[in-house]
Amino acid sequence: MSSFEQFDLLLIKDDLGRERLLWKAADSALIHEFTFEPNEMEVVAGQFCEQFEKLYVSN
C-alpha cells in the first residue's frame, strides 16, 4: 500500500480562490477539514514542483 492509498483527500476551490481540504484515513470514518488562504495550495504546489525539478529532473 502506498502512502496515498492510506488517505482519501478532497480539495475544494471556489470561484474566489478560497480552498478547503477534507481528508480521512482509509480505515476511518472521521473526516478532517482545513481551510487555506485563497490560492495557497497553488503556491505550495508550485514550490513543490520547483524543488522537485531541481532535485530530481535537472540532474
C-alpha positions in Angstrom: 0.0 0.0 0.0 1.4 3.4 -0.9 1.1 6.4 1.4 -1.5 7.9 -0.9 -3.8 4.8 -0.6 -3.9 5.3 3.2 -5.8 8.6 2.9 -8.8 9.9 0.9 -8.2 13.6 0.1 -10.6 16.2 -1.5 -9.5 19.7 -2.3 -12.4 22.2 -3.0 -11.8 25.5 -4.6 -14.4 28.2 -5.3 -14.5 30.9 -7.9 -12.8 33.4 -5.5 -9.8 31.1 -5.0 -10.8 30.0 -1.5 -9.6 26.5 -0.8 -10.7 23.8 1.6 -9.1 20.4 2.2 -11.0 17.4 3.5 -9.3 14.2 4.4 -9.7 10.9 6.2 -7.7 7.8 6.8 -8.8 4.9 4.6 -9.7 2.8 7.7 -11.7 5.6 9.5 -14.9 7.4 9.1 -13.6 10.6 10.8 -13.3 13.4 8.3 -10.8 16.3 9.0 -11.0 19.7 7.5 -8.7 22.6 6.9 -9.3 26.0 5.2 -6.5 27.7 3.4 -5.9 31.3 2.3 -7.1 31.9 -1.3 -4.8 30.1 -3.8 -2.5 28.8 -1.0 -2.5 25.3 -2.4 -1.4 26.6 -5.8 1.5 28.4 -4.2 2.5 25.2 -2.3 2.2 23.0 -5.4 4.3 25.5 -7.4 7.0 25.5 -4.7 7.0 21.7 -4.6 7.3 21.4 -8.4 10.2 23.8 -8.5 12.1 21.9 -5.8 11.2 18.5 -7.3 12.6 19.6 -10.6 15.8 21.0 -9.1 16.4 17.8 -7.1 15.3 15.0 -9.5 14.8 16.3 -13.0 17.6 18.7 -13.7 20.4 16.2 -12.8 
